[in-house]
Amino acid sequence: MTITTARPTRAATTVVFKAACPHCRGRFELASDAFRLAIGASRRTTFYSFTCPDCGRAARRPAGERIVELLTGGGVRTLRLHTG
């Protein structure tokens, strides 16, 4: 899955992101509540996920700083992972 827009678009009060499924290659738009963002202590433990509306499979992708910024700014639910 990749986010294909530089900025989320606002439809009423819902933020929508363009996405693509790495499994079925479907392309679609998903509301911010369809995504989950996990922020860990490293790049390896920071990722976003969603369920593809076309094939129903779970997708999980690494999230760099820019993706984290876009998703958190768009209201995506965020889980902060703690170590220790």
Buried (B, 14 or more C-beta within 10 A) or exposed (E): BEBEEEEBEEEEEEBBBBBBBBEEEBEBBBBBEBBBBBBBEEEEEBBBBBBBEEEEEEBEBEBEEEBBEBBBEBBBEBEEEEEE
